[in-house]
Amino acid sequence: MRRRPRFDPAIPPEILPPDFATRHDLHNYLYLRPTFGLLRPQPWAPLTDAEWAALRPILAEHGCGVADHPRPGRPMADARARLDAIFRAVTLKRPRPQGGGRAAWNQLPPEFGKADTVSRTYRRWCAADLWMRLLQVVGAEDCPEVLARLTHRICCAFRRGIRLMGLRAIVLARRLRLYSALPAPSFWLPDPDLSEIYMPVILALLRHAREHWGRRLGQANLRLIASMHRAMGGRARIAGWMEPP
């Protein structure tokens, strides 16, 4: 009679050392920093002359409505006003009775121009990597004070385009520790950096089970693998109310 495989509930220490969580600072990485590292919301205000002077070269570098030399095509009438309109739109919130979260583009007050025009400009600038560049600027240690004051507005603009910019945008915001630039809590979003930590453990567990054919993984180990996969992959659906203030 063939012997039934025995469960092996213990994880060998060479696969998951006792200091695994502390060595990788997982408690801070997954929960504490993303939870308590959010920016305090700042009320919208028009760009000052000093702020625009600091932003203008970056927009010109990415071809976003400002150019030091004329280019073919219809020039943008007022790039500064358009940027103000974008910042106003991305900082608007829906009322709580409607579920909270980000407001739709069509809720932009009419004095800022047509919402469709503003949203198209936003998407073009997203494709030009403007928001990626601005987040890198405000996330740098040597960020000028005049731009540091715009960090919350830039984070709001950045997270609005996460779907357009893709996984690289999530990775950038995490590495800069600008968690307000993410559209949901960090631990609900895909994390390639966490994959580099977890995948060796998962593969080692599976190899261990294969090499010791007389044993099989216990429920605790299976739950561990499942939880690691969930943490690496994030949630399948991110609702609007998950967005930080």
ChimeraX attribute file (.defattr): number of C-alpha atoms within 10 A of each C-alpha:
attribute: neighborCount
match mode: 1-to-1
recipient: residues
	/A:1	3
	/A:2	4
	/A:3	6
	/A:4	9
	/A:5	12
	/A:6	12
	/A:7	13
	/A:8	17
	/A:9	14
	/A:10	11
	/A:11	15
	/A:12	13
	/A:13	10
	/A:14	9
	/A:15	15
	/A:16	16
	/A:17	12
	/A:18	11
	/A:19	10
	/A:20	13
	/A:21	13
	/A:22	10
	/A:23	9
	/A:24	12
	/A:25	11
	/A:26	14
	/A:27	11
	/A:28	14
	/A:29	17
	/A:30	16
	/A:31	14
	/A:32	11
	/A:33	16
	/A:34	20
	/A:35	16
	/A:36	10
	/A:37	13
	/A:38	18
	/A:39	15
	/A:40	10
	/A:41	14
	/A:42	13
	/A:43	10
	/A:44	16
	/A:45	11
	/A:46	14
	/A:47	16
	/A:48	11
	/A:49	10
	/A:50	10
	/A:51	16
	/A:52	18
	/A:53	13
	/A:54	14
	/A:55	17
	/A:56	16
	/A:57	15
	/A:58	16
	/A:59	23
	/A:60	15
	/A:61	13
	/A:62	16
	/A:63	16
	/A:64	22
	/A:65	19
	/A:66	21
	/A:67	16
	/A:68	9
	/A:69	6
	/A:70	8
	/A:71	10
	/A:72	5
	/A:73	6
	/A:74	7
	/A:75	12
	/A:76	13
	/A:77	10
	/A:78	10
	/A:79	17
	/A:80	21
	/A:81	14
	/A:82	20
	/A:83	22
	/A:84	18
	/A:85	23
	/A:86	23
	/A:87	23
	/A:88	21
	/A:89	25
	/A:90	24
	/A:91	22
	/A:92	20
	/A:93	17
	/A:94	15
	/A:95	11
	/A:96	9
	/A:97	6
	/A:98	9
	/A:99	12
	/A:100	15
	/A:101	19
	/A:102	22
	/A:103	17
	/A:104	13
	/A:105	18
	/A:106	13
	/A:107	12
	/A:108	21
	/A:109	14
	/A:110	10
	/A:111	7
	/A:112	16
	/A:113	13
	/A:114	14
	/A:115	19
	/A:116	12
	/A:117	11
	/A:118	20
	/A:119	18
	/A:120	11
	/A:121	19
	/A:122	24
	/A:123	15
	/A:124	13
	/A:125	19
	/A:126	20
	/A:127	15
	/A:128	17
	/A:129	16
	/A:130	21
	/A:131	24
	/A:132	22
	/A:133	15
	/A:134	20
	/A:135	21
	/A:136	16
	/A:137	17
	/A:138	23
	/A:139	19
	/A:140	11
	/A:141	9
	/A:142	9
	/A:143	13
	/A:144	12
	/A:145	10
	/A:146	16
	/A:147	17
	/A:148	16
	/A:149	14
	/A:150	18
	/A:151	22
	/A:152	24
	/A:153	22
	/A:154	24
	/A:155	27
	/A:156	27
	/A:157	24
	/A:158	27
	/A:159	24
	/A:160	22
	/A:161	21
	/A:162	17
	/A:163	11
	/A:164	12
	/A:165	19
	/A:166	10
	/A:167	14
	/A:168	12
	/A:169	22
	/A:170	24
	/A:171	17
	/A:172	17
	/A:173	22
	/A:174	19
	/A:175	12
	/A:176	15
	/A:177	16
	/A:178	23
	/A:179	24
	/A:180	29
	/A:181	31
	/A:182	27
	/A:183	28
	/A:184	20
	/A:185	19
	/A:186	23
	/A:187	18
	/A:188	19
	/A:189	22
	/A:190	20
	/A:191	20
	/A:192	15
	/A:193	12
	/A:194	18
	/A:195	17
	/A:196	11
	/A:197	15
	/A:198	16
	/A:199	15
	/A:200	13
	/A:201	18
	/A:202	21
	/A:203	13
	/A:204	15
	/A:205	20
	/A:206	14
	/A:207	11
	/A:208	17
	/A:209	16
	/A:210	13
	/A:211	10
	/A:212	12
	/A:213	10
	/A:214	13
	/A:215	16
	/A:216	18
	/A:217	21
	/A:218	15
	/A:219	12
	/A:220	13
	/A:221	17
	/A:222	14
	/A:223	12
	/A:224	13
	/A:225	19
	/A:226	13
	/A:227	12
	/A:228	18
	/A:229	17
	/A:230	17
	/A:231	20
	/A:232	22
	/A:233	17
	/A:234	16
	/A:235	14
	/A:236	9
	/A:237	8
	/A:238	14
	/A:239	11
	/A:240	15
	/A:241	17
	/A:242	15
	/A:243	20
	/A:244	21
	/A:245	19
